């Protein structure tokens, strides 16, 4: 990135804005330090009218529900857009207001019909429920029968339907009757306004409602016609006006005097010459690089396709600052790798790939979600790989067993591991993943620090040495057990295996060490840990040694990879054990019902597996990996003119 300054006369400001908008290369720095001479610029004359038209268009778009429009087509924006928008707004607003009034009247009718419904079963007109001087009327619902009412008063008239009552009593008995009714769960119901028999009123309301519904249908048809006729123009004009408003408000970001303007910003260094040539064609403009101050430059992540598809995950955490390495390529590979390992099943892997492709095709207007689905597709691909070559299972069912393959001097048996029987090996594989992943993090940290602070860079070397020490310690301790796991055996004997490949007899001394309580503490591990502690003391001081234990906790945290893989495999296997015998041996009923339950069970495993694996895969990157080297808090490069997808005039 290089910082540039653009200076020119007032009459060159609009052409400058047009050129910069088309180039999409300048990250403008807003001018904030006003004084008597240097002022913040004013928006151009067309800003107010364009903003007003844009607000109207967005209101129209909301009324016509254009967000759900499946096919969006660009159309030319010609003539006086403002007049056409005003005319369209009046027409659509009138129809929308009419629709809202009709809907409001229908709602009121429904409420009145609901209020009249219980009165329709009582043979009294509404006017007989009110207007008495000597009678008290109780109308409502009860929960218990009115047995014993005659003991309170002999003078009463009772109408009831199910739990709804209308009771007429003398006013002098109203308090006693009120107490009697309260004991029977009486809840008063408001008497509707009006006169006449409730059934006739309801029938009249139903007729009125039908007429209103027909009017509503006609109004909606008119709006649908307007939507079909003007949808593409509205969306195109909205995009066009968004561009015009952004251009018109650009002077607000500039420094101006009575006769000139100045614009300050950042531009990719390789684009400077081209941008300068384009701007100088305008005429009297001064375009030059300026010396970079202490201010941090914005960051433009520059990754090739398809690595750039995971950049949104980096920005979700925090944009790297301008002096940090970009971790996107590592996340691009590691996230789906961890995800696929935890799923580790052919059936679930293929299922995730299919779902990801379908959702990608359906949700074309959601770029970040489509990128997430692409990551899910890669995760499914890795799940397919691990399910086929490492675990040999599909939907929790083991497909093959002990298939031997000879690769040179190495003999391999597939599947390499069984989830339910090789838990220790899977945990050790997780430790291997931690060693490689965290090791890359410390390499990144060293590169980030070596130019800024040599002592901190030495501390990162110390952390790398401690990482090697802990890794060696864990592998040797596992290797020296009575039945050493294959993963530990491979790494401890790796130098010997490599030596045999080139005709050398090498014995790796990692197994040499101190015996403490039945465990072997490798001398090699002790050496690496000691060297690492020394570098930590130099780089971070004595307190750095105390934090060294936290690295061991970080490594153990990766055991969640094995934990989720085993848990998912065990759950799928348990469902299969319960449901497959029913499915195969239960006749037609078992075939149908058992099949349904089997599919539902695997859907649960599929969904929970995808959610938990996705969360843990991103957590290991964000928490364990990033915190070893990543500070973030960078400024994301936002070039003027790249405001999203817009419809430009054609």
PLY file of the C-alpha trace (Angstrom):
ply
format ascii 1.0
element vertex 650
property float x
property float y
property float z
element edge 649
property int vertex1
property int vertex2
end_header
0.00 0.00 0.00
1.11 3.56 -0.63
-0.48 6.77 0.58
-1.38 9.37 -2.03
-2.59 12.95 -2.11
-4.87 14.32 -4.83
-5.17 18.13 -5.10
-7.08 20.15 -7.67
-9.50 23.04 -8.31
-13.14 22.81 -7.28
-14.38 22.27 -10.83
-12.27 19.09 -11.08
-13.80 17.46 -7.99
-16.78 15.79 -9.69
-14.70 14.33 -12.58
-12.16 13.10 -10.01
-14.89 11.35 -8.04
-16.21 9.72 -11.23
-12.77 8.38 -12.18
-12.00 7.10 -8.68
-15.39 5.42 -8.46
-14.79 3.57 -11.72
-11.24 2.53 -10.71
-12.22 1.13 -7.28
-8.66 1.45 -5.96
-8.60 4.30 -3.41
-9.31 3.80 0.30
-10.27 7.38 1.21
-9.20 8.79 4.58
-11.95 11.05 5.88
-10.94 14.65 6.56
-11.89 15.63 10.12
-9.56 18.46 11.24
-11.46 21.56 10.12
-10.27 25.10 10.77
-10.94 28.56 9.33
-9.09 27.82 6.09
-9.61 24.10 5.53
-13.20 22.89 5.61
-14.95 19.62 5.06
-16.44 19.52 1.56
-20.13 19.84 0.81
-22.17 17.25 -1.07
-22.91 18.07 -4.68
-26.22 19.67 -5.70
-27.74 16.39 -6.87
-27.14 14.66 -3.50
-30.43 15.78 -1.91
-32.64 14.84 -4.86
-30.83 11.52 -5.38
-31.15 10.66 -1.68
-34.85 11.58 -1.70
-35.47 9.41 -4.77
-33.49 6.56 -3.22
-35.60 6.66 -0.05
-38.77 6.57 -2.16
-37.45 3.63 -4.18
-36.59 1.64 -1.07
-40.07 2.30 0.30
-41.57 1.09 -2.99
-39.28 -1.95 -2.98
-40.45 -2.81 0.52
-44.13 -2.43 -0.42
-43.73 -4.68 -3.47
-41.54 -7.15 -1.53
-38.83 -7.10 -4.19
-36.30 -8.82 -1.91
-37.98 -12.11 -2.81
-37.65 -11.48 -6.55
-35.86 -14.54 -7.93
-34.71 -13.18 -11.29
-33.09 -9.74 -11.22
-32.39 -8.14 -14.57
-30.58 -4.90 -15.35
-32.47 -2.34 -17.40
-31.26 1.01 -18.81
-31.88 4.06 -16.63
-32.88 6.86 -18.98
-34.57 10.24 -18.80
-35.65 12.01 -15.61
-35.47 9.26 -12.99
-36.83 11.50 -10.22
-40.13 12.29 -11.98
-40.70 8.65 -12.89
-40.03 7.56 -9.31
-42.38 10.22 -7.91
-45.17 9.13 -10.26
-44.58 5.48 -9.43
-44.51 6.20 -5.70
-47.88 7.99 -5.82
-49.48 5.14 -7.75
-48.08 2.38 -5.56
-48.62 4.28 -2.30
-52.30 4.83 -3.15
-52.78 1.12 -3.77
-50.81 0.22 -0.66
-52.85 2.60 1.51
-56.06 1.14 0.08
-54.78 -2.36 0.86
-53.92 -1.41 4.43
-57.35 0.18 5.01
-59.13 -2.90 3.69
-56.95 -5.21 5.80
-57.66 -3.06 8.87
-61.42 -3.24 8.24
-61.25 -7.02 7.80
-59.37 -7.32 11.10
-62.01 -5.20 12.86
-64.79 -7.34 11.37
-63.05 -10.52 12.55
-62.72 -9.09 16.05
-66.41 -8.08 16.13
-67.52 -11.49 14.83
-65.40 -13.18 17.49
-66.98 -10.98 20.17
-70.50 -11.75 18.89
-69.96 -15.50 18.56
-71.04 -16.53 22.13
-74.05 -14.15 22.00
-75.27 -15.87 18.82
-76.38 -18.84 20.94
-78.50 -16.72 23.29
-81.97 -15.81 21.91
-81.75 -12.14 22.86
-81.06 -8.99 20.82
-78.04 -6.93 21.91
-80.15 -3.98 23.05
-81.76 -6.15 25.80
-78.42 -6.58 27.59
-78.25 -2.93 28.68
-80.32 0.10 29.69
-82.01 -1.25 32.89
-82.54 0.80 36.04
-83.70 -2.03 38.29
-81.84 -5.01 36.81
-78.19 -6.05 36.92
-76.92 -8.07 33.94
-74.05 -10.58 34.31
-72.61 -11.84 31.02
-69.57 -14.11 30.88
-68.14 -17.59 31.26
-68.15 -19.94 34.25
-66.14 -23.01 35.16
-68.66 -24.68 37.51
-72.47 -25.19 37.31
-74.75 -22.55 38.90
-76.35 -24.96 41.37
-77.76 -23.10 44.39
-78.51 -19.82 42.58
-82.11 -19.96 43.78
-80.79 -19.89 47.35
-79.30 -16.47 46.68
-82.32 -15.01 44.88
-85.59 -16.34 43.55
-85.94 -13.48 41.08
-83.60 -14.15 38.16
-83.65 -14.91 34.46
-80.85 -17.18 33.19
-79.76 -17.89 29.60
-76.83 -20.22 29.04
-75.00 -22.08 26.31
-72.28 -24.48 27.41
-70.16 -22.35 29.81
-71.47 -18.99 28.56
-74.24 -17.34 30.61
-76.45 -14.23 30.58
-77.99 -13.69 34.03
-80.55 -10.98 34.90
-81.13 -10.26 38.64
-82.55 -7.37 40.71
-79.95 -4.70 41.45
-80.39 -5.07 45.18
-79.14 -8.67 44.87
-76.21 -7.86 42.60
-73.49 -8.04 45.29
-74.67 -11.43 46.62
-74.96 -12.79 43.07
-71.50 -11.41 42.22
-69.99 -13.33 45.16
-71.89 -16.46 44.16
-70.64 -16.25 40.56
-67.05 -15.60 41.65
-67.06 -18.87 43.56
-67.96 -20.61 40.29
-65.12 -19.11 38.26
-67.13 -16.39 36.56
-65.21 -14.20 34.08
-67.17 -11.28 32.65
-67.41 -10.78 28.88
-67.87 -7.31 27.38
-71.22 -6.83 25.67
-70.71 -5.76 22.02
-72.09 -2.45 20.84
-75.10 -2.40 18.52
-78.69 -3.55 18.30
-80.49 -6.55 16.86
-80.06 -10.31 16.92
-76.37 -11.39 17.00
-76.82 -14.12 14.32
-78.17 -11.55 11.87
-75.36 -9.12 12.70
-72.77 -11.89 12.17
-74.31 -12.81 8.82
-74.22 -9.18 7.73
-70.58 -8.92 8.79
-69.70 -12.07 6.85
-71.24 -10.57 3.71
-69.30 -7.34 4.25
-66.10 -9.31 4.82
-66.51 -11.23 1.55
-66.91 -7.95 -0.32
-63.79 -6.54 1.32
-61.81 -9.69 0.52
-62.72 -9.33 -3.15
-61.61 -5.69 -3.07
-58.40 -6.77 -1.34
-57.75 -9.36 -4.05
-58.25 -6.74 -6.77
-55.92 -4.32 -4.97
-53.30 -7.03 -4.53
-53.62 -7.97 -8.21
-52.99 -4.33 -9.11
-49.88 -4.28 -6.90
-48.71 -7.59 -8.39
-49.14 -6.13 -11.87
-47.14 -3.06 -10.87
-44.50 -5.32 -9.32
-44.18 -7.38 -12.48
-44.09 -4.29 -14.69
-41.67 -2.12 -12.72
-39.59 -4.51 -10.54
-36.50 -4.53 -12.74
-36.61 -0.76 -13.20
-36.95 -0.21 -9.44
-33.98 -2.45 -8.61
-31.87 -1.01 -11.42
-32.75 2.56 -10.43
-32.03 1.77 -6.78
-28.56 0.53 -7.70
-27.98 3.49 -10.01
-29.07 6.02 -7.39
-26.97 4.30 -4.70
-23.98 4.99 -6.91
-25.06 8.59 -7.51
-25.59 9.23 -3.79
-22.20 7.78 -2.89
-20.55 9.95 -5.53
-22.50 13.04 -4.49
-21.52 12.59 -0.84
-17.84 11.93 -1.59
-16.91 15.64 -1.08
-17.87 15.22 2.59
-14.71 13.11 2.91
-12.43 15.73 1.32
-10.61 18.81 2.54
-11.65 21.97 0.69
-10.77 25.65 0.53
-12.56 28.43 -1.31
-11.07 27.38 -4.64
-9.57 23.87 -4.31
-9.94 20.42 -2.80
-7.58 17.75 -1.44
-8.25 14.03 -1.13
-6.06 11.72 0.95
-6.05 7.93 0.88
-4.36 4.58 0.39
-3.94 2.68 -2.87
-2.26 -0.65 -3.74
1.27 0.27 -4.87
0.99 -1.67 -8.12
-2.15 0.30 -9.06
-0.72 3.76 -8.41
0.74 4.46 -11.87
-2.46 3.46 -13.67
-4.63 5.50 -11.31
-2.34 8.53 -11.65
-2.50 8.38 -15.45
-6.31 8.15 -15.42
-6.64 11.08 -12.99
-4.18 13.33 -14.81
-6.30 13.06 -17.95
-8.86 15.24 -16.15
-6.50 18.18 -16.32
-5.18 20.35 -13.52
-4.68 17.71 -10.83
-1.71 17.04 -8.55
-1.41 13.31 -7.78
1.62 12.18 -5.80
2.73 9.68 -3.20
3.29 11.10 0.25
5.57 9.83 2.98
3.87 7.26 5.18
3.41 8.39 8.75
3.02 6.21 11.83
-0.59 5.65 10.82
-1.29 2.05 9.88
-2.27 1.36 6.30
-5.48 -0.53 5.47
-5.19 -4.23 4.69
-6.26 -5.89 1.47
-6.15 -9.68 1.71
-4.83 -10.87 -1.63
-5.39 -14.61 -2.02
-6.00 -16.59 -5.19
-9.21 -18.45 -5.95
-10.42 -20.53 -4.11
-8.36 -19.57 -1.03
-10.05 -16.15 -0.96
-13.38 -17.87 -0.23
-12.41 -18.23 3.45
-11.32 -14.61 3.94
-14.68 -13.83 5.54
-13.71 -16.15 8.43
-10.58 -14.06 8.98
-12.55 -10.79 8.97
-15.11 -12.32 11.37
-12.31 -12.72 13.92
-10.37 -9.54 13.10
-8.64 -8.11 10.06
-4.85 -8.58 10.34
-2.79 -5.44 10.68
-0.53 -4.36 7.86
2.60 -5.98 9.36
1.11 -9.41 10.10
1.18 -12.51 7.95
-2.16 -13.46 6.41
-3.37 -16.76 7.94
-6.03 -17.33 5.26
-4.15 -20.11 3.36
-3.65 -22.08 6.59
-7.31 -21.74 7.61
-8.34 -22.66 4.05
-6.65 -26.04 4.43
-6.89 -26.74 8.17
-10.56 -25.90 8.77
-12.00 -28.49 6.33
-9.24 -30.95 7.32
-10.24 -30.85 11.00
-13.92 -30.84 10.05
-13.48 -33.89 7.82
-11.47 -35.77 10.46
-14.20 -35.30 13.08
-16.89 -36.48 10.64
-14.72 -39.24 9.11
-17.52 -41.09 7.33
-18.16 -41.78 3.64
-21.95 -41.45 3.88
-22.00 -38.25 5.91
-19.22 -36.78 3.77
-21.12 -37.37 0.52
-24.29 -36.02 2.16
-22.56 -32.80 3.17
-21.10 -32.35 -0.29
-24.52 -32.76 -1.92
-26.27 -30.38 0.52
-23.50 -27.80 0.14
-23.79 -27.86 -3.66
-27.60 -27.56 -3.53
-27.54 -24.62 -1.10
-24.84 -22.91 -3.14
-27.03 -23.13 -6.23
-30.11 -21.83 -4.38
-28.59 -18.93 -2.42
-26.80 -16.99 -5.13
-27.45 -13.59 -3.51
-25.68 -14.47 -0.23
-21.94 -14.55 -1.04
-20.67 -15.23 2.49
-23.17 -18.05 2.99
-22.19 -19.52 -0.39
-18.56 -19.37 0.69
-19.51 -21.16 3.91
-21.21 -23.85 1.86
-18.07 -24.18 -0.25
-16.07 -24.78 2.94
-18.68 -27.34 3.97
-18.20 -29.04 0.58
-14.44 -29.26 1.16
-15.11 -30.53 4.68
-17.38 -33.21 3.21
-14.62 -34.10 0.74
-12.14 -34.57 3.58
-14.79 -36.55 5.51
-15.13 -38.79 2.46
-11.33 -39.21 2.33
-11.01 -40.06 6.03
-14.06 -42.33 5.90
-12.63 -44.22 2.92
-8.93 -44.52 3.75
-8.60 -43.97 7.51
-11.78 -45.25 9.19
-13.38 -47.37 6.46
-16.99 -46.67 7.39
-20.21 -45.25 5.98
-23.10 -44.18 8.24
-21.28 -45.84 11.15
-21.04 -49.22 9.37
-17.58 -50.73 8.84
-17.18 -51.40 5.10
-13.94 -53.37 5.04
-11.44 -54.82 7.48
-7.70 -55.54 7.34
-7.15 -54.83 3.66
-3.36 -54.95 3.33
-1.51 -52.65 0.92
2.26 -52.71 0.33
3.83 -49.28 -0.31
7.53 -49.92 -0.94
9.01 -51.16 2.33
5.92 -50.06 4.29
2.94 -52.38 4.72
-0.38 -50.70 5.53
-3.67 -52.20 6.61
-6.89 -50.39 5.78
-8.77 -49.01 7.54
-5.88 -47.48 9.43
-7.95 -46.97 12.59
-11.29 -48.00 14.07
-13.00 -45.20 15.96
-14.30 -47.34 18.79
-11.15 -49.45 19.29
-8.30 -47.03 18.58
-9.19 -44.15 20.89
-5.62 -43.72 22.17
-4.26 -43.63 18.62
-6.84 -41.02 17.65
-5.92 -38.87 20.65
-2.26 -39.10 19.65
-3.21 -38.14 16.08
-4.90 -35.08 17.60
-1.63 -34.27 19.40
0.19 -34.56 16.06
-2.32 -32.10 14.58
-1.69 -29.78 17.53
2.08 -30.02 17.04
1.90 -29.11 13.35
-0.83 -26.47 13.70
0.72 -24.70 16.69
4.17 -25.03 15.12
2.98 -23.10 12.08
1.53 -20.51 14.45
4.88 -20.01 16.17
6.67 -19.76 12.81
4.20 -17.02 11.85
4.80 -15.36 15.22
8.57 -15.42 14.70
8.26 -13.85 11.24
5.91 -11.16 12.59
8.23 -10.27 15.47
11.70 -10.61 13.95
11.58 -7.14 12.32
9.89 -5.41 15.24
11.36 -6.88 18.42
14.30 -9.28 18.44
13.70 -10.34 22.05
10.11 -11.30 21.30
11.34 -13.21 18.25
13.73 -15.17 20.52
10.79 -15.95 22.78
8.94 -17.45 19.82
11.94 -19.73 19.16
11.66 -20.75 22.80
7.99 -21.58 22.39
8.78 -23.69 19.32
11.44 -25.59 21.28
9.02 -26.18 24.17
6.41 -27.39 21.67
8.88 -29.96 20.30
9.76 -30.95 23.87
6.15 -31.54 24.92
5.43 -33.44 21.69
8.45 -35.70 22.19
7.55 -36.18 25.85
3.99 -37.32 25.03
5.03 -39.63 22.20
7.82 -41.32 24.18
5.64 -41.77 27.26
3.03 -43.48 25.07
5.69 -45.50 23.21
7.23 -46.92 26.40
3.99 -48.52 27.60
3.54 -52.30 27.44
1.46 -52.04 24.26
2.64 -48.91 22.45
0.07 -47.23 20.18
0.91 -47.27 16.48
1.02 -43.48 16.20
3.60 -43.19 18.99
5.59 -46.08 17.52
5.68 -44.42 14.11
6.99 -41.07 15.37
9.51 -42.50 17.82
10.86 -44.94 15.23
10.58 -42.47 12.32
14.36 -41.78 12.14
15.02 -45.51 11.99
12.38 -45.95 9.24
13.82 -43.02 7.28
17.31 -44.46 7.68
16.23 -47.82 6.32
14.79 -46.04 3.29
18.25 -44.68 2.44
20.24 -47.70 3.65
21.34 -46.32 7.03
20.96 -47.86 10.48
19.78 -45.02 12.71
18.60 -45.40 16.29
16.67 -42.38 17.54
17.48 -41.65 21.19
14.02 -40.29 22.01
13.25 -43.44 24.02
16.23 -42.82 26.27
15.23 -41.08 29.43
14.51 -41.02 33.14
12.04 -43.47 34.68
9.64 -41.77 37.06
6.72 -43.70 38.50
6.59 -46.12 35.59
6.84 -43.37 32.97
9.86 -42.57 30.81
10.81 -38.89 30.60
12.78 -38.56 27.36
16.20 -36.90 27.51
15.48 -35.34 24.13
12.28 -33.83 25.51
14.17 -32.52 28.54
16.78 -30.89 26.27
14.18 -29.17 24.09
12.20 -28.02 27.13
15.34 -26.68 28.79
16.49 -24.80 25.68
13.00 -23.41 25.21
12.85 -22.19 28.82
16.18 -20.43 28.31
14.93 -18.58 25.25
11.72 -17.67 27.12
13.68 -16.16 29.99
15.70 -14.06 27.51
12.66 -13.00 25.49
9.92 -12.63 28.11
11.62 -12.81 31.49
11.33 -15.44 34.26
7.54 -15.26 34.27
7.56 -16.73 30.76
8.50 -20.12 32.24
5.30 -20.16 34.27
3.24 -19.75 31.11
4.99 -22.69 29.43
2.58 -25.15 31.02
-0.29 -23.43 29.18
1.15 -24.73 25.91
0.63 -28.29 27.13
-3.00 -27.40 27.83
-3.28 -25.99 24.29
-1.98 -29.26 22.84
-4.34 -31.38 24.92
-7.20 -29.14 23.75
-6.82 -30.68 20.28
-8.00 -34.00 21.74
-11.48 -32.66 20.99
-10.79 -33.80 17.40
-10.64 -37.41 18.58
-13.45 -36.90 21.09
-15.98 -35.73 18.54
-14.88 -38.34 15.98
-15.33 -41.15 18.52
-18.59 -39.74 19.93
-20.13 -39.37 16.48
-19.00 -42.85 15.46
-20.30 -44.39 18.69
-23.68 -42.67 18.33
-24.08 -43.83 14.73
-23.02 -47.36 15.69
-25.49 -47.43 18.60
-28.37 -46.35 16.36
-27.39 -49.00 13.82
-27.28 -51.71 16.51
-30.77 -50.81 17.70
-32.53 -50.11 14.41
-30.95 -52.26 11.67
-32.16 -55.60 13.19
-35.66 -54.12 13.36
-35.33 -52.79 9.81
-34.16 -56.13 8.38
-36.12 -58.58 10.51
-39.43 -56.88 11.24
-41.32 -57.70 8.06
-43.10 -54.97 6.11
-43.80 -52.94 9.26
-40.18 -53.15 10.36
-39.00 -52.27 6.88
-41.14 -49.11 6.77
-41.13 -47.95 10.40
-37.58 -49.12 11.08
-36.40 -47.44 7.90
-38.02 -44.15 8.93
-36.45 -44.26 12.39
-33.08 -45.24 10.93
-33.13 -42.28 8.54
-34.22 -39.90 11.31
-31.50 -41.20 13.62
-28.78 -40.65 11.05
-30.18 -37.20 10.27
-29.73 -36.32 13.95
-26.14 -37.62 13.90
-25.53 -35.77 10.63
-26.83 -32.42 11.89
-25.21 -32.58 15.33
-21.96 -33.83 13.81
-21.86 -30.99 11.29
-22.62 -28.34 13.93
-20.18 -29.61 16.57
-17.41 -30.30 14.05
-17.80 -26.87 12.47
-17.73 -25.09 15.84
-14.70 -27.00 17.11
-12.78 -26.67 13.82
-13.15 -22.90 13.80
-12.46 -22.72 17.55
-9.11 -24.48 17.18
-8.15 -21.91 14.55
-9.46 -18.86 16.42
-8.37 -19.75 19.96
-5.43 -22.14 19.84
-3.83 -21.14 16.51
-4.51 -17.40 16.14
-3.59 -16.48 19.71
-0.04 -17.71 19.13
0.76 -14.97 16.62
-2.31 -12.98 15.61
-3.17 -9.53 16.97
-5.61 -8.32 14.34
-7.31 -4.94 14.76
-6.29 -4.03 11.23
-8.22 -1.63 9.01
-9.98 -3.44 6.19
-9.26 -1.99 2.75
-12.52 -0.50 1.44
-11.98 1.12 -1.95
-14.27 3.95 -2.96
-16.71 2.60 -5.53
-16.98 -0.95 -4.21
-20.18 -0.57 -2.25
-21.54 -3.98 -3.15
-23.59 -5.24 -6.03
-25.22 -2.36 -7.89
-27.01 -1.92 -11.18
-25.14 0.63 -13.25
-26.61 2.42 -16.19
-26.20 0.46 -19.44
0 1
1 2
2 3
3 4
4 5
5 6
6 7
7 8
8 9
9 10
10 11
11 12
12 13
13 14
14 15
15 16
16 17
17 18
18 19
19 20
20 21
21 22
22 23
23 24
24 25
25 26
26 27
27 28
28 29
29 30
30 31
31 32
32 33
33 34
34 35
35 36
36 37
37 38
38 39
39 40
40 41
41 42
42 43
43 44
44 45
45 46
46 47
47 48
48 49
49 50
50 51
51 52
52 53
53 54
54 55
55 56
56 57
57 58
58 59
59 60
60 61
61 62
62 63
63 64
64 65
65 66
66 67
67 68
68 69
69 70
70 71
71 72
72 73
73 74
74 75
75 76
76 77
77 78
78 79
79 80
80 81
81 82
82 83
83 84
84 85
85 86
86 87
87 88
88 89
89 90
90 91
91 92
92 93
93 94
94 95
95 96
96 97
97 98
98 99
99 100
100 101
101 102
102 103
103 104
104 105
105 106
106 107
107 108
108 109
109 110
110 111
111 112
112 113
113 114
114 115
115 116
116 117
117 118
118 119
119 120
120 121
121 122
122 123
123 124
124 125
125 126
126 127
127 128
128 129
129 130
130 131
131 132
132 133
133 134
134 135
135 136
136 137
137 138
138 139
139 140
140 141
141 142
142 143
143 144
144 145
145 146
146 147
147 148
148 149
149 150
150 151
151 152
152 153
153 154
154 155
155 156
156 157
157 158
158 159
159 160
160 161
161 162
162 163
163 164
164 165
165 166
166 167
167 168
168 169
169 170
170 171
171 172
172 173
173 174
174 175
175 176
176 177
177 178
178 179
179 180
180 181
181 182
182 183
183 184
184 185
185 186
186 187
187 188
188 189
189 190
190 191
191 192
192 193
193 194
194 195
195 196
196 197
197 198
198 199
199 200
200 201
201 202
202 203
203 204
204 205
205 206
206 207
207 208
208 209
209 210
210 211
211 212
212 213
213 214
214 215
215 216
216 217
217 218
218 219
219 220
220 221
221 222
222 223
223 224
224 225
225 226
226 227
227 228
228 229
229 230
230 231
231 232
232 233
233 234
234 235
235 236
236 237
237 238
238 239
239 240
240 241
241 242
242 243
243 244
244 245
245 246
246 247
247 248
248 249
249 250
250 251
251 252
252 253
253 254
254 255
255 256
256 257
257 258
258 259
259 260
260 261
261 262
262 263
263 264
264 265
265 266
266 267
267 268
268 269
269 270
270 271
271 272
272 273
273 274
274 275
275 276
276 277
277 278
278 279
279 280
280 281
281 282
282 283
283 284
284 285
285 286
286 287
287 288
288 289
289 290
290 291
291 292
292 293
293 294
294 295
295 296
296 297
297 298
298 299
299 300
300 301
301 302
302 303
303 304
304 305
305 306
306 307
307 308
308 309
309 310
310 311
311 312
312 313
313 314
314 315
315 316
316 317
317 318
318 319
319 320
320 321
321 322
322 323
323 324
324 325
325 326
326 327
327 328
328 329
329 330
330 331
331 332
332 333
333 334
334 335
335 336
336 337
337 338
338 339
339 340
340 341
341 342
342 343
343 344
344 345
345 346
346 347
347 348
348 349
349 350
350 351
351 352
352 353
353 354
354 355
355 356
356 357
357 358
358 359
359 360
360 361
361 362
362 363
363 364
364 365
365 366
366 367
367 368
368 369
369 370
370 371
371 372
372 373
373 374
374 375
375 376
376 377
377 378
378 379
379 380
380 381
381 382
382 383
383 384
384 385
385 386
386 387
387 388
388 389
389 390
390 391
391 392
392 393
393 394
394 395
395 396
396 397
397 398
398 399
399 400
400 401
401 402
402 403
403 404
404 405
405 406
406 407
407 408
408 409
409 410
410 411
411 412
412 413
413 414
414 415
415 416
416 417
417 418
418 419
419 420
420 421
421 422
422 423
423 424
424 425
425 426
426 427
427 428
428 429
429 430
430 431
431 432
432 433
433 434
434 435
435 436
436 437
437 438
438 439
439 440
440 441
441 442
442 443
443 444
444 445
445 446
446 447
447 448
448 449
449 450
450 451
451 452
452 453
453 454
454 455
455 456
456 457
457 458
458 459
459 460
460 461
461 462
462 463
463 464
464 465
465 466
466 467
467 468
468 469
469 470
470 471
471 472
472 473
473 474
474 475
475 476
476 477
477 478
478 479
479 480
480 481
481 482
482 483
483 484
484 485
485 486
486 487
487 488
488 489
489 490
490 491
491 492
492 493
493 494
494 495
495 496
496 497
497 498
498 499
499 500
500 501
501 502
502 503
503 504
504 505
505 506
506 507
507 508
508 509
509 510
510 511
511 512
512 513
513 514
514 515
515 516
516 517
517 518
518 519
519 520
520 521
521 522
522 523
523 524
524 525
525 526
526 527
527 528
528 529
529 530
530 531
531 532
532 533
533 534
534 535
535 536
536 537
537 538
538 539
539 540
540 541
541 542
542 543
543 544
544 545
545 546
546 547
547 548
548 549
549 550
550 551
551 552
552 553
553 554
554 555
555 556
556 557
557 558
558 559
559 560
560 561
561 562
562 563
563 564
564 565
565 566
566 567
567 568
568 569
569 570
570 571
571 572
572 573
573 574
574 575
575 576
576 577
577 578
578 579
579 580
580 581
581 582
582 583
583 584
584 585
585 586
586 587
587 588
588 589
589 590
590 591
591 592
592 593
593 594
594 595
595 596
596 597
597 598
598 599
599 600
600 601
601 602
602 603
603 604
604 605
605 606
606 607
607 608
608 609
609 610
610 611
611 612
612 613
613 614
614 615
615 616
616 617
617 618
618 619
619 620
620 621
621 622
622 623
623 624
624 625
625 626
626 627
627 628
628 629
629 630
630 631
631 632
632 633
633 634
634 635
635 636
636 637
637 638
638 639
639 640
640 641
641 642
642 643
643 644
644 645
645 646
646 647
647 648
648 649
